[in-house]
Amino acid sequence: MTTQNAEKIISSAMTVGTPFYFYDMKLLRQTVAAARAAAANPMFRIHYAMKANVEVPVLEVMREAGFGIDTVSGGEISRAVDCGFNPARIVFAGVGKSDAEIDLAIEKGIGCFNVESIEELEVIAGRARALGKKARVALRVNPNIDAHTHHYITTGLAENKFGIALEMLDRAIDIATSSADIDFRGLHFHIGSQITTLRPFEILSERINDLQDRYESRGIRFATINVGGGLGIDYENPDTNPIPDFEGYFSTFSKCLRIREGQEVHFELGRSMVGQCASLITRVLYVKHGLEKQFAIADAGFTDLIRPALYDARHLIENLTSDATETVIYDVVGPICESSDVFEKDTTLPLTSRGDLLALRSAGAYGSVMAMQYNCRSLPRSVFSE
């Protein structure tokens, strides 16, 4: 972490209290600029996956960059519209869209539904008919690709709840292309999250190429191909690798995906855009000396950052206020009355004392947006560097 940001954090802790999320807006803008530069192919369109982070200043940066929005709920659609995004650049995914959410999306005139099942397709067609409108849809295909990521965030295997099985795709396309209430746009894919090698994206491109060849032989062409997102970030070395490998990611699709003339390729990037721009800041309440372990008990818990408890995820932890040269091994834990309220076991920190400020790095994605009020706790505040 930069000295400038550390100083801002220490000052903010005195005024707003802890815990809070600190956002490095300069890094966010640099990350967005890097993604735009790497996605220079005129056929590429980026949609920010707002489930990663819905802070209004973050959304404003995405809107200013000219990105569309990937949503997974009616609430996200409403927030995106309220933040000034063009509804025609909004896509709506998710396996459980309610009738009310579908109606909202149709009435707002969103760009596309990413449809997860034949049953959902039929409901969307019915709601569009009732509203006297046509719904634009893409069919989400489950390509049965192992992205080699955590099993909770794998979405492209046959055993997952997401998407339409390849064996059922013919029927889904027949329904979509024959319905007077549907404007069929193309295919959608998303194989998982926090993918740190490019090979899964190469395999996905090969699977898409085969599908396009197969359907073109039947006279069916797709106006759009949506390849989802999934690009990971470096949780271990956030200062060394603050910006993900957008160059490798986008070039993989440029090289491997056979894009048809006039076809748009859509991307839904969330974690890779915002993951590194925020840290959860927490104050040490007590250092508890046990028989075998020492515990740094912080005032933040899994109510503020649930990823370690939910995914066994690791966030680099830094002590921002200790100037000790001696290091000690601690379990960094929170105050919640649950045994899973642990941020990191056996982590080495400078000698830590009551009152020290800790930063849990790389918390911009699935941090504040997943915070909750279990134990009647307050939601963490947000502080922005500018």
N, C-alpha and C positions, 0 to 999 in steps of 0.2 A: 504494500500500500504506500502511496506517495506521502511524503511528510505533510504536504498541504492538506490532503484529505484527512490525515490523522488529526491535524490541528483543528480542522472544522468539526470533526466528530467529537473531540474532547470538549470543544466549546458548546456544541449542540447538546451534549449530555447534561451540561450544567443548566441549560435553559428549558429543554423539553422533557428531560428525564428519560429513563430507559425502561424497557427496551424500545428501540426504534430501528427502522430501516434507513440506511444512508445510501443515496443514489449519486453516483458519479456521472453527471449528465454529459460531461465532456467525453468520457469513454463511450457512453451510449451513442452519441453522435458519430464518433469515430467508427464504431462497429457498424452502424447503419450505412455510413458512407462506404465502408469496405464491402459490404454486401451488395450495394448498388453497383459499385465498380465491377465486381466479379460477375454480376448478372447482366452483363452488357449485351448479351444476345437479344436482338429486337423481338424475338418470340417469347422471351421469358417475362413472367409477371410474378411479383412477390406479394403475398398476402401475409400480414403479421398475424400469427396465431395468438390471439389475445388471452387465451386461457392461461398463458404463462405469466402475464402481469397486466393488470387493468388500471394502474395508476394513470390519472389524467395527463400529467406531464409526459409520461412515457408514450401514451397514445398520440399526443400532439407531435412528438418527434416523428412517429411513424407516418402520421398524416402529412406532415411537411415534406417527408421523403417521397411522397407519392405512392405509398404502398396501399394495397387493399387490405381487407380484414378477413381472417378466418374465425368464425364464431362457432360455439357449441351450445348456445342457449338463447332464449328470447331476451333474457337480461343483457347478454353481451351484444346482441343486435341493437337493442335500445341504447346502450351506452355508446356504441360505435357511431350511431346516427347522431346522438347528442353531441359527440365530440367532432362532428363535422365531416365524417366519412361519407362518400358517395354510396348510397345503398346499392348501386349497380356494381360496386367493387367489393361487396360483402358476399361471402359464401357461408353456408350454414351446414355444419356436420353434426354428428352425434347419433347414437343408436336409439335414443328414446325421445324423439321430438313429439311434444304434445300437440293436440289440435290447436290450442290457443297460440302456441309458438309458430306453428305452420301458418296460421292465419296472419299473424303479425308479420312474418317474413314475406308473405305474398303481398300484403297490403303496402308494405314498405318498398316493394319492388326490388328485392335483393337480386344479386347477380346470378346465384345458383344455389340449389340444394345439393349437397353431397349425400346421396340416398344410400342407406345401409342395408335395405332388404326389399324384397318384392312387396311384402305387406305394407311397408312404409310408402313405397312408390304408389300403391293403389290408394292409400289414404290421402297423399298429397294431391293426386289427380282429382279425387273427390272434393277436397277442400277448394282447389282452384276452380272447379266447375261451379261450386256453390257461390263463390265470390265473383264469378263471371270473368275470370282471368286465366292466363296460362302460366304455369310454373316452369321455370328453367331448372333442369336437373342434370347432374352427372351421377353415374352409378359407381359407388365405391366397391372396388373389387378386392377381395381377400386373395393375394397372390401366393399364399403359403410359402413365405420366405422367412427364414430365421435370421433376424438382424443381430443376434448374439448380444443382446442387452439384457437388463434385469427383467425377470419374468412378469413383473407388474406393469412394465411399460413396453412390452412387446405387443404389437397389434396386427401383425401380418401373417400369423400362423393359422392353419385351419382350425385349431382348437380355440382361438380367440373369438370374442363375441362380435368383432367388427367386420363389416363388409359382406359382400355377396360371394359365395363360393364360385370358383371358376366353372364348376359343373352346372351351376344355376344361371350363369350369365346370359346364355342364349335366350332363355325365357324372359329375363328382366329386360333385355334389349328389345325383344319383340313387343313387350307391353309398352315400353317407353316410346318406341318409334310409331306405334299404332294409335296411341292415345291422342285425342283432340285437345286434351287439357294439359299436355306436357310438351315442352320445348326441350328435346333431348340434346345435350351439349357435348357429352363425352364421358370419359372414365376418370375415376379418382382412386388414388392409392395412398396408403400411409403404413409403413412397415414397422414403426417403433420410434422410440425416443432415446436420446443420448447415445447415438451411434457414432463410434469413434474411428471406424475404418471405412474406406470408400467402397470396398467390395460389395456390401449389400446393395448399394445404389447401382453398381454395375449390373448385378443380377436382376434388380428391378427393371432396369432399362431393357435388358434382354427379354424379360417376360412381357413387357409392354410392346416391344417390337414384334414378338410372335403374335400377340393378340391383335395388333393393328393389321398385320399381314393377313391373319385369318379372317377378320371381318371385312377388310377391303375386298377380299376375293368374293364376298357376298354383296358387294356394293354399299357397304356401310362405312362411312368416314366419320371421324370424331373432330369436332371443332376445337376441343380443348382436351389436354391431358394434364391431370393434376397429380404430381408425384409426391405430394405431402411435404413433410419436413424431416425431422429426426436428427439433424446434425448436432453432434455433441460438443461440449466445452471441456476445458481442462480444469477440473476441480482441484487437482493436486498442486498445480503451478499457475495460479491466476495472474501473477505479475509477469511471469515469463511468457505466457500465451494468453493475453487478455482478449484477443480477437480470434475467433475460430477460423478454420481453413475453408473460407468461402471460395477461394480460388480453386482448390481441389474439388470441392463439392459441385460447383456449377460447371466446371470443365468436364467432370465425369459425365454429366447429362448431355453436354454439348457434343462430346466424343461418342458416347455409347447409345444415346437415344436417337432413333431415326425420325426426326421431326418432319412432318408432312408440310407441304406448301400452304401457307396461310394459317397453320395450326399454332395455337397458343399453348405454352407449357406453364402451368401454375405451380408455385411453391408456397408452402405454409411453414414459415420459420418462426419459432417462438423462443425456445431456450437459447438458441445460438445468438439471438438478437439482444436479449436482456440479461442472460444469466450472470455475466461478469460485472454488470454495472452497479450491483447493490450488495451491501453487507448488512447482516443483522448485528446490531450493537447491543451488548448486554453488560450489566455491571455485576461483579462478583459480590454476592451477599455474605458468603462464609467460605472459608477453607476448612474443611472437616478432615481431621486426622483419624483415620480408621486403623485397625490392627494391621491390615495388609495394604491398604490403599489410601491415597489422599484424594479428596473430592473438592473440586472447585464448583460451588453451588451458585448458579447464576440466576438473575431475575427473569430471564427469558426461558421459555420451555417449549414443548412440542406444540403448544397452542399458538406459538409465534412462528415456528419453523418445524413443520411436521416431517420433512423428508428423511431425516435420520431414523425416526421411529417407524415410518411407513415403508421405506425402501432399503433400510440399512445404508443410506447414503452418507457420504463423508464430505464435510465442508472443512477446509483449512481454517484453523482457529489461531488468531494472533492476539497477544496481550499488547494493547496499545499504550499502556501507562507504566508498566514495570521497566525499570532500567537496570534490573539485576543481571549479573553475568551468570549466576548459578541457575541451573535448570532443574526442574522437578517433573516427575511423571504424575499426571492427574487424570481422573475421570471427570470430564466436564459435564455437569448434569443440571437439570432445571428443577423448579419448585413444584411441579405437578405431582399429584398423588398417584403416580403410575410408575411401575418399574421400567417401562420403555422410555421414560423421559430422560434420555441420555443423548447428548450431542456427540461425544467421542470418548471412548475408553482408552486408557493408557497413552495419552497424548503428552508430548514433551513441550513444556512452556517455561519461560523464565519464571523464577520464583514469584508466585502470585499471592496477592493479599486481598483482604476485604476492601472493596471499593475500586479495584482495578477494572478497567474497561476491556472487554474482549470483543473482537470482531470475528464473526462467522462469515467467511468470504463466499463469493460466488452464489449469492442468495437472491439474485434478481428474478429468477424463474421459479415458479411454484413455491415462493416464500410467502410474501404478504398476501397473495391472492388466496392461499389456502389456510390463512390464520383463522382461528375460531375462539369462542368464548367459554370453552369448558372451564369448570371451576369458577364461573362468573368472572373470568379475567377480562380485562380491557384489551381491545385490539391494539397491536403495536402501531405507533405513529410512523410517519414517513418524513424524512428530511432530504431535501434536494440540494446539490452542491451549487446550484445557481437558480 
